[in-house]
Amino acid sequence: MKAIVTGGAGFIGSHIAEKLSDSGYSLTIIDNMHSGDIHNLGRIKGKYELVKGDSYVIQNQEKADAVFHEGIYSSTPMYRKDPSLVGKAITDFIAVLEYCRKNDVKLVFASTSSIYNGYEPPHRETMTPKVKDFYTEARYPMERLADLYSQMYGLKYCALRYFSVYGDGEESKKTYANMVSQIIWKGILDKELIIYGDGSQRRDLVNVADVTEANIMAHNKDVTGVFNIGGGKSHTFNQIIELVGQKLGKDIKVKYTENPLKNYVEVVEADTEKMKKILGFTPVVSIDEGINRAIAYYRRLDSVPDIF
Ligand SMILES: NC(=O)c1ccc[n+]([C@@H]2O[C@H](COP(=O)([O-])OP(=O)(O)OC[C@H]3O[C@@H](n4cnc5c(N)ncnc54)[C@H](O)[C@@H]3O)[C@@H](O)[C@H]2O)c1
């Protein structure tokens, strides 16, 4: 069995690749190495080929049995800096869709909970996105195109709207990493953490191990559509800071500053009904356990990325 993972040198993609490899898949990783790192591929135990390039190069690949598309610029600030990435995400995605259509293979791809910006929680798949930034402007058409391919050609797909994904192995994302990682790194390094606003913004955290499992289930199960992938409960930044501080046995130094970002996401919290009932997926890693694992991992590293 062969699987293609675009963005496989990134945080989530490399965890998916590791799991697939452990299950006996041979792998092709497509990654332009923008925020990915060769070091992440170290977690893949089996055979893999790395194709360095944008996701559209999937069009040159032989038939695979599974496709996971994570190779998309992964953070809001990247798109603010260069809004042309919106077009790039869509162009790459059409090549991925065409590949899946021609080879009759199911597509599982990363979408985002940012798509719910402007709605009060709980956030449900039935809410029509109000586009609030360039990042969501890229993701919403991807979901619509997948639906169109499903209507026109019977393509099977799962668009997974990840909530706030955290966990071990996120050091390659550096300043784009999840707040949990940033808090742990700052705590370990005894550096000051900058928080926009008063720390009351809320995130629905989901561990990367659970997200990986959700991807595999989405491939294996005969379901098509958009699914939230979240924990169903949100935590404030201040609660996470306190929890990490307790676990590290120190006070995290925090500086609260005015939030300079327009259309900032204040709160995300998943409605998990569809994910549980139709995809059959329930996260199992508690916040407590996930943060313990992440702290143990980052303490073991020779050096937490000193990027601040
Ligand atoms: N981490 C989260 O909390 C979160 C939440 C919602 C959605 N997502 C989405 O999940 C996906 C994976 O995110 P991640 O956290 O692993 O980030 P990441 O930056 O570690 O992973 C993205 C990977 O894709 C590669 N890449 C970027 N653009 C590419 C392109 N055009 N062609 C080929 N490769 C490309 C990068 O080099 C990187 O290896 C992204 O699409 C991201 O937007 C992540």
The ligand as an SDF file (V2000), in Angstrom:
LIG
                    3D

 44 48  0  0  0  0  0  0  0  0999 V2000
   -1.5610   23.1560   13.9100 N   0  0  0  0  0  0  0  0  0  0  0  0
   -2.8080   23.6000   14.0470 C   0  0  0  0  0  0  0  0  0  0  0  0
   -3.2520   23.9770   15.1370 O   0  0  0  0  0  0  0  0  0  0  0  0
   -3.6990   23.6830   12.8400 C   0  0  0  0  0  0  0  0  0  0  0  0
   -5.0240   24.1120   13.0320 C   0  0  0  0  0  0  0  0  0  0  0  0
   -5.8530   24.1850   11.9190 C   0  0  0  0  0  0  0  0  0  0  0  0
   -5.3910   23.8310   10.6730 C   0  0  0  0  0  0  0  0  0  0  0  0
   -4.0970   23.4360   10.5320 N   0  0  0  0  0  0  0  0  0  0  0  0
   -3.6420   23.0800    9.1900 C   0  0  0  0  0  0  0  0  0  0  0  0
   -3.0500   21.7970    9.1930 O   0  0  0  0  0  0  0  0  0  0  0  0
   -2.0250   21.7110    8.2070 C   0  0  0  0  0  0  0  0  0  0  0  0
   -0.7270   21.2440    8.8330 C   0  0  0  0  0  0  0  0  0  0  0  0
   -0.3480   22.2040    9.8050 O   0  0  0  0  0  0  0  0  0  0  0  0
    0.8990   22.0510   10.7560 P   0  0  0  0  0  0  0  0  0  0  0  0
    0.4910   22.5640   12.0750 O   0  0  0  0  0  0  0  0  0  0  0  0
    1.4760   20.6890   10.6530 O   0  0  0  0  0  0  0  0  0  0  0  0
    1.8820   23.1220   10.1220 O   0  0  0  0  0  0  0  0  0  0  0  0
    3.3200   22.9500    9.4390 P   0  0  0  0  0  0  0  0  0  0  0  0
    3.6860   24.3130    8.9910 O   0  0  0  0  0  0  0  0  0  0  0  0
    4.2440   22.2580   10.3590 O   0  0  0  0  0  0  0  0  0  0  0  0
    3.0000   22.0010    8.2200 O   0  0  0  0  0  0  0  0  0  0  0  0
    2.7730   22.4220    6.9070 C   0  0  0  0  0  0  0  0  0  0  0  0
    3.7730   21.6840    6.0430 C   0  0  0  0  0  0  0  0  0  0  0  0
    3.4300   21.9230    4.6910 O   0  0  0  0  0  0  0  0  0  0  0  0
    4.5570   22.4150    3.9800 C   0  0  0  0  0  0  0  0  0  0  0  0
    4.0130   23.3140    2.9560 N   0  0  0  0  0  0  0  0  0  0  0  0
    3.4890   24.5540    3.1020 C   0  0  0  0  0  0  0  0  0  0  0  0
    3.0220   25.0100    1.9320 N   0  0  0  0  0  0  0  0  0  0  0  0
    3.2460   24.0200    1.0240 C   0  0  0  0  0  0  0  0  0  0  0  0
    2.9790   23.8880   -0.3640 C   0  0  0  0  0  0  0  0  0  0  0  0
    2.3780   24.8530   -1.0410 N   0  0  0  0  0  0  0  0  0  0  0  0
    3.3760   22.7560   -0.9730 N   0  0  0  0  0  0  0  0  0  0  0  0
    4.0010   21.7520   -0.2860 C   0  0  0  0  0  0  0  0  0  0  0  0
    4.2710   21.8390    1.0120 N   0  0  0  0  0  0  0  0  0  0  0  0
    3.8890   22.9560    1.6730 C   0  0  0  0  0  0  0  0  0  0  0  0
    5.4100   23.0980    5.0200 C   0  0  0  0  0  0  0  0  0  0  0  0
    6.7830   23.1510    4.6460 O   0  0  0  0  0  0  0  0  0  0  0  0
    5.1970   22.1840    6.2280 C   0  0  0  0  0  0  0  0  0  0  0  0
    6.0720   21.0930    6.2240 O   0  0  0  0  0  0  0  0  0  0  0  0
   -1.9140   23.1160    7.6040 C   0  0  0  0  0  0  0  0  0  0  0  0
   -2.6700   23.1450    6.4330 O   0  0  0  0  0  0  0  0  0  0  0  0
   -2.5520   23.9920    8.6720 C   0  0  0  0  0  0  0  0  0  0  0  0
   -3.0680   25.1860    8.1470 O   0  0  0  0  0  0  0  0  0  0  0  0
   -3.2520   23.3490   11.5830 C   0  0  0  0  0  0  0  0  0  0  0  0
  1  2  1  0
  2  3  2  0
  2  4  1  0
  4  5  1  0
  4 44  2  0
  5  6  2  0
  6  7  1  0
  7  8  2  0
  8  9  1  0
  8 44  1  0
  9 10  1  0
  9 42  1  0
 10 11  1  0
 11 12  1  0
 11 40  1  0
 12 13  1  0
 13 14  1  0
 14 15  2  0
 14 16  1  0
 14 17  1  0
 17 18  1  0
 18 19  2  0
 18 20  1  0
 18 21  1  0
 21 22  1  0
 22 23  1  0
 23 24  1  0
 23 38  1  0
 24 25  1  0
 25 26  1  0
 25 36  1  0
 26 27  1  0
 26 35  1  0
 27 28  2  0
 28 29  1  0
 29 30  1  0
 29 35  2  0
 30 31  1  0
 30 32  2  0
 32 33  1  0
 33 34  2  0
 34 35  1  0
 36 37  1  0
 36 38  1  0
 38 39  1  0
 40 41  1  0
 40 42  1  0
 42 43  1  0
M  CHG  2   8   1  16  -1
M  END
$$$$
